[in-house]
């Protein structure tokens, strides 16, 4: 009889590991079968061995449950731990519960783990200390709940009828290794005490391990990688308006074997998230995409691409077999076609005129043309005006202003005349654009003083578009509008009930995510719409990819308190880069 396909073993083993973990927990929590023929074995063992076996079975079960996710993702360290824990849990079940079935199940799970050990070769993930905090909270809550079960299940040996508060107090004392107010007859006090102490020790040890385990930092863009990316953008940057955002320094990069193309990415919650199209020569894209997929496979990460163009989506799906889904549209304004005249631009025209009459002035310049003093003033204002605790943006944000290497970036500022504030008056709003090839810019950041008059963003976009010809700019990419086509079609006459319902849901979600407002804001400038896509492996991965994208963009914040944050990480190149450097050195 043929066994399961090797590639299916990790998922099957993870499910079986969960089942065996539950059995181990049950064996450690519930009283042993007193009438078992194996009870005589316990009678000749040391007195503390039975309670110790209960704690060992409980601990092994909890750890197996924690390892199941790692086994499903083919992690080598999870495999090693499972190979050790399964025999330990089996021995504990046999001694405490005299369960032959538990031993057989553990052995049956251990055999495929050993036989298919080559399937568990995934490298470790980048580490962050928020996992330690999450582990402490979840393990602490789970230990408290499981401890209440342990304390309450031995009612026939319990002295008196302690209240719920007494039982909770007993659990809390027991997690720290102390006796509580609940008492039992016989050796049950030892069993309960050992089990509670094991849960407390398990919570402490796993939290300490996750907080202080050896450094394996998230990859970062090295200076050499950034220089190579800039060289590719200089030759091929005209193709994609998101190309310059590949230079975010919290991204990693894989290059094609020829070095003529690259894919930048960040790993978030086990998702290897790329953004935009690959950088470089289209003919070399397949090589970079293959390297990207190899890296995802090596770490058992879920591959995904956010915001690629139609051409990029076609190449990704053709080369990898992944699927693509339209995510929204990018608003692109052709400078030669832009004008404030006409009925369609009436609202924008009136708003701009009103603000100009209020005395606001605008300046549009390259970053290299600003003094360091003014740049510092702009940086401070952008930081002060940020509406969230953390910086938002990933796929369409550079994450910095005024870096010496970004001299071609464009900045538009709005000022209110004020002699006390210097020659340019009181700074009220900022727009920052990154280069899009040699004749375009892409909007990176919009910030304004909340006390300024409404319409600052419209004023600065119009100012940037009007200044574009003298700066040699022919195209301006504005914001990305998610699900733009659904919003546009859903409000038209003849839209069906499904489309109207979908639009209604998007309008509802816009209360938190600015879906509709961004679409309407962009539409004011009469842009052409360029579709953008998300590329994914399976529909069941979409919720996970969506959560990872929201974390990357800053909409979901899992930041730690300052004391638990890891210091600046050491830059670590990807596996392919390490291999290439080894070959060069040889």
C-alpha positions as CSV (number, residue, x, y, z in Angstrom):
1,X,0.0,0.0,0.0
2,X,1.4,3.4,-1.0
3,X,1.8,6.1,1.6
4,X,1.0,9.8,1.2
5,X,2.8,11.9,-1.3
6,X,6.0,13.3,0.3
7,X,4.9,16.9,-0.3
8,X,1.7,16.2,1.6
9,X,3.4,14.8,4.6
10,X,4.0,18.1,6.5
11,X,0.3,19.0,6.5
12,X,-0.7,15.5,7.5
13,X,1.9,15.3,10.2
14,X,0.9,18.7,11.6
15,X,-2.8,17.6,11.9
16,X,-1.7,14.3,13.5
17,X,0.6,16.3,15.8
18,X,-2.3,18.4,17.0
19,X,-4.3,15.3,17.7
20,X,-1.5,13.6,19.7
21,X,-0.9,16.9,21.5
22,X,-4.5,17.0,22.7
23,X,-4.2,13.4,23.8
24,X,-1.1,14.2,25.8
25,X,-2.8,17.1,27.5
26,X,-5.9,15.0,28.3
27,X,-3.6,12.3,29.7
28,X,-1.9,14.8,31.9
29,X,-5.0,16.6,33.1
30,X,-7.5,13.8,33.8
31,X,-7.0,11.1,36.6
32,X,-5.5,7.8,35.6
33,X,-7.4,4.6,35.2
34,X,-7.1,3.1,38.7
35,X,-8.4,-0.3,37.6
36,X,-5.9,-0.7,34.8
37,X,-3.8,-3.9,34.8
38,X,-0.7,-1.6,34.3
39,X,-1.3,0.1,37.7
40,X,1.1,-2.4,39.4
41,X,3.9,-0.8,37.3
42,X,3.4,2.5,39.1
43,X,3.4,0.9,42.5
44,X,7.1,0.0,42.1
45,X,8.2,3.4,40.8
46,X,9.4,6.3,43.0
47,X,6.5,8.2,44.7
48,X,7.0,11.4,42.7
49,X,7.3,9.7,39.3
50,X,3.5,9.5,38.7
51,X,2.8,13.2,39.3
52,X,6.0,14.0,37.3
53,X,4.7,11.9,34.4
54,X,1.5,13.8,34.5
55,X,3.4,17.1,34.2
56,X,5.6,15.7,31.4
57,X,2.6,14.5,29.4
58,X,0.9,17.9,29.8
59,X,4.0,19.8,28.8
60,X,4.7,17.6,25.8
61,X,1.1,18.1,24.6
62,X,1.2,21.9,24.9
63,X,4.5,22.0,23.0
64,X,3.2,19.7,20.3
65,X,0.3,22.0,19.7
66,X,2.7,24.9,19.5
67,X,4.9,23.0,17.0
68,X,2.0,22.0,14.7
69,X,2.1,25.3,12.7
70,X,5.9,25.0,12.2
71,X,5.6,21.4,11.0
72,X,2.9,22.5,8.5
73,X,5.4,25.1,7.2
74,X,8.2,22.4,7.0
75,X,10.4,24.1,9.6
76,X,13.5,22.0,10.5
77,X,13.6,23.1,14.1
78,X,9.9,22.2,14.6
79,X,10.8,18.7,13.2
80,X,13.7,18.3,15.7
81,X,11.6,19.3,18.6
82,X,8.7,17.0,17.6
83,X,11.0,14.0,17.3
84,X,12.1,14.6,20.9
85,X,8.7,15.4,22.3
86,X,6.8,12.5,20.8
87,X,8.7,9.7,22.7
88,X,8.7,11.8,25.9
89,X,4.9,12.2,25.7
90,X,4.4,8.6,24.9
91,X,6.4,7.5,28.0
92,X,4.5,9.9,30.2
93,X,1.2,8.7,28.9
94,X,2.2,5.1,29.5
95,X,3.4,5.7,33.0
96,X,0.6,8.0,34.2
97,X,-2.4,6.8,32.2
98,X,-1.0,3.3,31.2
99,X,-2.3,4.2,27.7
100,X,-1.0,1.8,25.0
101,X,-3.1,3.6,22.4
102,X,-1.2,6.9,23.2
103,X,2.1,5.1,22.8
104,X,1.1,3.6,19.5
105,X,-0.2,6.9,18.1
106,X,3.0,8.7,19.0
107,X,5.0,5.9,17.4
108,X,2.8,6.0,14.3
109,X,3.5,9.8,14.0
110,X,7.2,9.5,14.7
111,X,7.7,7.0,11.8
112,X,6.6,9.4,9.0
113,X,8.6,12.2,10.6
114,X,11.7,10.2,10.5
115,X,11.0,8.7,7.0
116,X,10.3,12.0,5.4
117,X,12.7,14.2,7.3
118,X,14.0,15.7,4.1
119,X,10.6,17.4,3.7
120,X,11.3,19.5,6.8
121,X,14.1,21.7,5.6
122,X,12.6,25.2,5.7
123,X,15.0,27.8,7.0
124,X,14.1,30.0,10.0
125,X,12.0,33.1,9.7
126,X,13.2,36.7,10.5
127,X,12.6,37.2,14.2
128,X,11.1,40.0,16.2
129,X,10.4,40.2,19.9
130,X,6.7,40.8,19.5
131,X,6.4,37.0,19.3
132,X,7.7,36.8,22.9
133,X,5.0,39.2,24.1
134,X,2.3,37.4,22.1
135,X,3.6,34.0,23.5
136,X,3.5,35.4,27.1
137,X,-0.1,36.6,26.7
138,X,-1.5,33.6,24.9
139,X,0.4,31.0,27.0
140,X,-0.5,32.8,30.2
141,X,-4.2,32.9,29.4
142,X,-4.1,29.2,28.2
143,X,-2.2,28.1,31.3
144,X,-4.7,29.8,33.5
145,X,-7.6,28.2,31.7
146,X,-6.0,24.8,31.6
147,X,-4.9,25.1,35.3
148,X,-8.5,25.7,36.3
149,X,-9.5,22.4,34.6
150,X,-6.6,20.6,36.3
151,X,-7.6,22.0,39.7
152,X,-11.3,21.2,39.2
153,X,-11.2,17.8,37.6
154,X,-10.0,16.0,40.8
155,X,-13.3,16.8,42.7
156,X,-13.4,13.3,44.3
157,X,-10.0,14.0,46.0
158,X,-10.7,17.7,46.8
159,X,-10.9,18.7,50.5
160,X,-14.1,20.7,51.0
161,X,-15.7,22.7,48.3
162,X,-13.4,25.7,47.4
163,X,-14.9,28.6,45.6
164,X,-14.0,29.7,42.1
165,X,-11.9,32.5,43.4
166,X,-10.0,30.0,45.6
167,X,-9.4,27.8,42.6
168,X,-8.1,30.7,40.5
169,X,-5.8,31.7,43.4
170,X,-4.6,28.2,43.6
171,X,-3.8,28.2,39.9
172,X,-1.9,31.5,40.1
173,X,0.1,30.3,43.0
174,X,0.8,27.0,41.3
175,X,2.0,28.6,38.1
176,X,4.8,30.2,40.2
177,X,5.5,26.9,42.1
178,X,3.7,27.6,45.4
179,X,1.0,25.9,47.3
180,X,-2.5,27.5,47.1
181,X,-5.6,27.4,49.2
182,X,-7.0,24.2,47.6
183,X,-6.1,20.9,49.2
184,X,-6.5,17.2,48.1
185,X,-6.2,13.8,49.7
186,X,-3.4,11.3,48.7
187,X,-0.8,12.2,46.2
188,X,-3.3,14.4,44.1
189,X,-1.8,17.5,45.6
190,X,1.6,16.5,44.1
191,X,0.0,15.8,40.7
192,X,-1.8,19.1,40.5
193,X,1.2,21.0,41.9
194,X,3.6,19.4,39.4
195,X,1.2,20.1,36.5
196,X,0.6,23.7,37.4
197,X,4.3,24.3,37.9
198,X,5.0,22.7,34.5
199,X,2.6,25.1,32.8
200,X,4.2,28.1,34.6
201,X,7.7,26.9,33.7
202,X,6.6,26.3,30.1
203,X,5.2,29.8,29.8
204,X,8.3,31.4,31.3
205,X,10.8,29.3,29.3
206,X,9.2,29.8,25.9
207,X,8.8,33.5,26.5
208,X,12.4,33.9,27.6
209,X,13.6,31.8,24.6
210,X,11.6,33.9,22.1
211,X,12.8,37.2,23.7
212,X,16.5,36.3,23.9
213,X,17.1,33.7,21.3
214,X,20.2,34.2,19.0
215,X,19.9,37.0,16.5
216,X,18.5,36.0,13.1
217,X,17.4,39.4,11.9
218,X,15.1,40.5,9.1
219,X,17.0,41.1,5.9
220,X,17.6,44.7,4.9
221,X,18.7,46.5,1.8
222,X,22.5,46.7,1.8
223,X,24.5,49.6,0.3
224,X,25.7,47.3,-2.5
225,X,22.1,46.1,-3.2
226,X,20.9,49.7,-3.3
227,X,23.6,50.8,-5.7
228,X,22.7,47.9,-8.0
229,X,19.0,48.7,-7.8
230,X,19.7,52.4,-8.6
231,X,21.7,51.3,-11.7
232,X,18.8,49.2,-12.9
233,X,16.3,52.0,-12.3
234,X,18.5,54.4,-14.2
235,X,18.2,52.1,-17.3
236,X,14.7,50.7,-16.9
237,X,12.9,53.0,-14.3
238,X,10.5,54.4,-16.9
239,X,8.5,51.2,-17.1
240,X,6.9,51.2,-13.6
241,X,5.8,54.2,-11.5
242,X,6.4,52.1,-8.3
243,X,10.0,51.3,-9.2
244,X,11.7,53.9,-7.0
245,X,9.8,52.5,-3.9
246,X,12.0,49.4,-4.3
247,X,14.7,51.5,-2.6
248,X,13.0,51.4,0.8
249,X,15.7,50.2,3.1
250,X,13.4,47.9,5.1
251,X,13.1,45.6,2.1
252,X,15.3,42.7,1.0
253,X,16.2,41.9,-2.7
254,X,16.9,38.9,-4.9
255,X,18.6,39.5,-8.3
256,X,18.3,37.4,-11.4
257,X,21.4,35.3,-12.3
258,X,22.4,37.8,-14.9
259,X,22.0,40.7,-12.4
260,X,19.8,42.5,-15.0
261,X,16.5,42.3,-12.9
262,X,15.6,42.2,-9.3
263,X,12.6,41.6,-7.0
264,X,12.4,43.4,-3.6
265,X,10.3,42.1,-0.8
266,X,9.6,42.1,2.9
267,X,8.6,39.1,5.0
268,X,5.5,39.8,7.2
269,X,3.9,37.0,9.3
270,X,5.3,34.3,7.1
271,X,4.2,36.0,3.8
272,X,7.0,37.0,1.4
273,X,5.5,40.2,0.1
274,X,6.8,41.8,-3.1
275,X,5.4,45.1,-4.4
276,X,5.2,46.5,-7.9
277,X,6.9,44.9,-10.9
278,X,10.3,43.4,-10.9
279,X,13.1,46.0,-11.4
280,X,15.2,45.9,-14.6
281,X,15.1,44.4,-18.0
282,X,11.8,42.6,-18.7
283,X,13.6,39.7,-20.4
284,X,15.5,39.1,-17.2
285,X,12.4,39.2,-15.0
286,X,11.8,35.4,-15.1
287,X,15.3,34.8,-13.5
288,X,14.6,37.2,-10.7
289,X,11.1,35.7,-10.2
290,X,12.6,32.2,-10.0
291,X,15.0,33.4,-7.3
292,X,12.2,34.9,-5.4
293,X,10.2,31.7,-5.5
294,X,13.2,29.7,-4.5
295,X,13.7,31.9,-1.5
296,X,10.1,31.5,-0.5
297,X,10.3,27.7,-0.8
298,X,13.6,27.6,1.2
299,X,11.9,29.4,4.1
300,X,8.4,28.0,3.5
301,X,7.1,31.5,3.1
302,X,3.8,32.3,1.3
303,X,4.7,34.2,-1.9
304,X,2.6,37.2,-2.9
305,X,2.9,40.4,-5.0
306,X,1.0,43.6,-4.2
307,X,0.3,46.2,-6.8
308,X,2.0,44.8,-9.9
309,X,1.0,46.1,-13.3
310,X,-0.9,44.1,-16.0
311,X,2.4,43.3,-17.7
312,X,4.0,42.3,-14.4
313,X,0.9,40.2,-13.5
314,X,1.2,38.3,-16.8
315,X,4.8,37.5,-16.3
316,X,4.3,36.4,-12.6
317,X,1.4,34.1,-13.4
318,X,3.2,32.7,-16.5
319,X,6.4,31.9,-14.8
320,X,5.1,30.7,-11.4
321,X,1.6,29.3,-12.0
322,X,0.3,31.8,-9.4
323,X,-3.1,33.6,-9.9
324,X,-3.8,37.3,-10.2
325,X,-6.7,39.4,-8.9
326,X,-7.3,43.0,-9.8
327,X,-6.7,45.1,-6.7
328,X,-7.5,48.6,-7.9
329,X,-6.3,51.3,-10.1
330,X,-3.4,53.8,-10.1
331,X,-4.3,57.4,-11.1
332,X,-1.9,58.8,-13.7
333,X,-2.1,62.4,-15.0
334,X,-0.4,63.3,-18.3
335,X,0.9,66.7,-17.8
336,X,0.3,67.9,-21.4
337,X,-3.4,67.1,-21.1
338,X,-3.9,68.7,-17.7
339,X,-5.8,72.0,-17.4
340,X,-7.9,73.7,-14.8
341,X,-10.3,74.9,-17.5
342,X,-13.6,73.2,-18.3
343,X,-16.6,72.1,-16.3
344,X,-15.0,68.8,-15.1
345,X,-12.3,70.8,-13.2
346,X,-14.7,73.4,-11.8
347,X,-14.5,72.2,-8.1
348,X,-10.7,71.9,-8.1
349,X,-10.4,75.3,-9.8
350,X,-12.7,77.0,-7.3
351,X,-10.9,75.4,-4.3
352,X,-7.5,76.4,-5.6
353,X,-8.5,80.0,-6.3
354,X,-10.1,80.3,-2.8
355,X,-7.0,79.1,-1.1
356,X,-4.8,81.4,-3.1
357,X,-7.0,84.3,-2.2
358,X,-6.4,83.4,1.5
359,X,-2.7,84.2,0.9
360,X,-1.2,80.7,0.6
361,X,1.9,80.4,-1.6
362,X,3.4,77.2,-3.1
363,X,7.0,76.2,-4.1
364,X,7.9,73.1,-6.2
365,X,11.6,72.0,-6.2
366,X,13.9,69.1,-6.4
367,X,15.3,67.8,-3.1
368,X,18.8,68.7,-4.1
369,X,17.8,72.4,-4.4
370,X,16.8,72.7,-0.8
371,X,19.1,73.7,2.0
372,X,19.7,71.2,4.9
373,X,18.0,73.7,7.2
374,X,14.8,73.7,5.2
375,X,14.9,70.0,4.7
376,X,15.2,69.5,8.5
377,X,12.2,71.8,9.0
378,X,10.2,69.8,6.5
379,X,11.1,66.5,8.1
380,X,10.1,67.8,11.5
381,X,6.8,69.0,10.1
382,X,6.1,65.7,8.3
383,X,6.7,63.9,11.6
384,X,4.5,66.2,13.6
385,X,1.6,66.1,11.2
386,X,1.6,62.3,10.9
387,X,-1.8,61.1,12.0
388,X,-0.7,57.7,13.2
389,X,1.8,56.3,15.8
390,X,3.7,54.5,13.0
391,X,4.7,55.4,9.5
392,X,2.3,54.0,7.0
393,X,3.2,52.7,3.5
394,X,5.1,49.9,1.8
395,X,4.2,49.4,-1.8
396,X,3.9,53.2,-2.6
397,X,6.0,54.9,0.1
398,X,9.7,55.5,0.3
399,X,9.8,56.0,4.1
400,X,12.2,58.9,4.1
401,X,12.5,62.6,3.0
402,X,15.7,64.4,2.0
403,X,18.2,61.6,1.9
404,X,21.3,62.8,-0.1
405,X,20.9,59.9,-2.5
406,X,17.4,61.0,-3.4
407,X,18.2,64.4,-4.9
408,X,15.9,63.8,-7.9
409,X,12.9,63.5,-5.6
410,X,10.4,66.4,-5.9
411,X,8.8,68.3,-3.1
412,X,5.9,70.7,-3.2
413,X,5.3,72.9,-0.1
414,X,2.5,75.3,0.8
415,X,3.3,78.4,3.0
416,X,1.3,81.1,4.7
417,X,3.2,84.4,4.7
418,X,4.6,85.2,8.1
419,X,7.6,87.4,8.7
420,X,8.3,85.7,12.0
421,X,8.7,82.3,10.2
422,X,11.4,83.2,7.8
423,X,11.5,84.0,4.0
424,X,8.9,81.3,3.0
425,X,6.4,81.9,5.8
426,X,4.7,79.3,7.9
427,X,4.9,75.8,6.4
428,X,1.3,74.4,6.1
429,X,1.5,71.3,3.8
430,X,4.0,69.0,2.0
431,X,3.8,66.7,-1.0
432,X,6.8,64.4,-1.7
433,X,7.2,62.7,-5.1
434,X,9.8,60.1,-6.1
435,X,11.3,59.8,-9.7
436,X,9.5,57.7,-12.3
437,X,12.2,57.3,-14.9
438,X,13.6,60.5,-16.3
439,X,10.3,62.2,-17.2
440,X,7.9,61.3,-14.4
441,X,7.2,61.4,-10.7
442,X,5.1,59.3,-8.4
443,X,3.4,60.6,-5.3
444,X,5.0,59.3,-2.1
445,X,3.6,61.3,0.8
446,X,1.0,63.9,1.6
447,X,1.1,65.8,4.9
448,X,-0.6,69.0,6.1
449,X,-1.1,71.0,9.2
450,X,-4.5,70.2,10.6
451,X,-5.1,73.8,11.4
452,X,-4.6,74.8,7.7
453,X,-7.5,75.5,5.4
454,X,-9.1,72.6,3.6
455,X,-7.8,71.9,0.1
456,X,-4.1,72.0,0.8
457,X,-3.5,68.7,-1.1
458,X,-5.5,69.9,-4.1
459,X,-3.5,73.1,-4.1
460,X,-0.1,71.3,-4.1
461,X,-1.1,68.7,-6.7
462,X,-2.1,71.5,-9.1
463,X,1.1,73.4,-8.3
464,X,3.2,70.3,-9.0
465,X,1.3,69.7,-12.3
466,X,1.7,73.3,-13.4
467,X,5.5,73.3,-12.5
468,X,6.1,69.9,-14.2
469,X,7.0,71.2,-17.7
470,X,9.8,73.4,-16.5
471,X,11.2,70.4,-14.5
472,X,11.0,68.1,-17.5
473,X,8.1,66.0,-16.0
474,X,5.6,64.6,-18.4
475,X,3.7,62.1,-16.1
476,X,2.5,62.3,-12.5
477,X,1.3,59.2,-10.7
478,X,-1.1,60.0,-7.9
479,X,-2.7,57.8,-5.2
480,X,-3.7,54.2,-5.7
481,X,-7.5,53.7,-5.5
482,X,-8.4,50.2,-4.2
483,X,-11.4,48.5,-6.0
484,X,-11.9,51.6,-8.1
485,X,-13.7,49.8,-10.9
486,X,-16.2,48.3,-8.5
487,X,-16.9,51.7,-6.9
488,X,-17.3,53.3,-10.4
489,X,-19.5,50.6,-11.9
490,X,-21.6,50.1,-8.8
491,X,-22.9,53.7,-8.8
492,X,-23.9,53.7,-12.4
493,X,-27.4,53.1,-13.7
494,X,-28.1,49.4,-14.4
495,X,-25.6,48.0,-11.9
496,X,-26.8,44.6,-10.7
497,X,-27.6,43.8,-7.0
498,X,-24.3,41.9,-6.5
499,X,-22.3,44.9,-7.7
500,X,-24.3,47.3,-5.7
501,X,-23.9,45.2,-2.6
502,X,-20.2,45.0,-3.1
503,X,-20.0,48.8,-3.6
504,X,-22.0,49.2,-0.4
505,X,-19.6,47.1,1.5
506,X,-16.7,49.1,0.2
507,X,-18.4,52.4,1.1
508,X,-18.9,51.0,4.6
509,X,-15.3,49.9,4.9
510,X,-14.2,53.4,3.7
511,X,-15.0,54.7,7.2
512,X,-11.7,53.1,8.3
513,X,-9.6,52.6,5.2
514,X,-10.4,55.6,2.9
515,X,-11.3,53.4,0.0
516,X,-14.0,55.6,-1.5
517,X,-12.4,59.0,-0.5
518,X,-9.1,58.2,-2.2
519,X,-11.0,57.2,-5.4
520,X,-13.0,60.4,-5.4
521,X,-10.0,62.5,-4.6
522,X,-8.0,61.1,-7.5
523,X,-10.9,61.4,-9.9
524,X,-10.9,65.2,-9.4
525,X,-7.8,65.5,-11.6
526,X,-9.3,63.5,-14.6
527,X,-6.5,60.9,-14.6
528,X,-6.2,57.8,-16.7
529,X,-6.5,54.7,-14.6
530,X,-3.9,51.9,-14.7
531,X,-5.0,48.6,-13.1
532,X,-2.9,47.0,-10.4
533,X,-3.0,43.4,-9.3
534,X,-2.3,41.1,-6.4
535,X,-0.6,37.8,-7.3
536,X,-1.1,34.9,-4.9
537,X,-0.7,31.1,-4.8
538,X,-4.2,30.0,-3.5
539,X,-7.5,31.6,-2.6
540,X,-7.1,30.3,0.9
541,X,-4.0,32.4,1.3
542,X,-5.8,35.7,0.5
543,X,-6.9,36.5,4.1
544,X,-3.3,35.9,5.3
545,X,-1.8,37.9,2.5
546,X,-4.4,40.7,3.2
547,X,-3.4,40.8,6.9
548,X,0.3,40.8,6.0
549,X,-0.2,43.7,3.5
550,X,-2.1,45.7,6.1
551,X,0.7,45.1,8.6
552,X,3.3,46.2,6.0
553,X,1.3,49.3,5.0
554,X,0.9,50.2,8.7
555,X,-2.8,49.7,9.1
556,X,-2.3,46.9,11.6
557,X,0.3,47.8,14.2
558,X,2.0,45.0,16.2
559,X,4.7,47.2,17.6
560,X,6.1,46.3,21.0
561,X,6.8,48.5,24.0
562,X,10.2,50.1,23.7
563,X,11.9,47.8,26.2
564,X,11.0,44.7,24.2
565,X,12.1,46.1,20.8
566,X,15.1,44.6,19.1
567,X,18.0,47.0,18.5
568,X,18.9,47.9,14.9
569,X,19.2,44.6,13.0
570,X,22.3,43.3,11.4
571,X,21.9,43.4,7.6
572,X,21.7,39.9,6.3
573,X,21.8,39.1,2.5
574,X,19.5,36.4,1.1
575,X,20.6,32.8,0.6
576,X,21.3,33.3,-3.1
577,X,23.5,36.3,-2.4
578,X,25.5,34.4,0.2
579,X,26.0,31.5,-2.3
580,X,27.1,33.9,-5.1
581,X,29.7,35.6,-2.8
582,X,31.1,32.2,-1.9
583,X,31.5,31.3,-5.5
584,X,33.2,34.7,-6.2
585,X,35.6,34.2,-3.3
586,X,36.5,30.7,-4.5
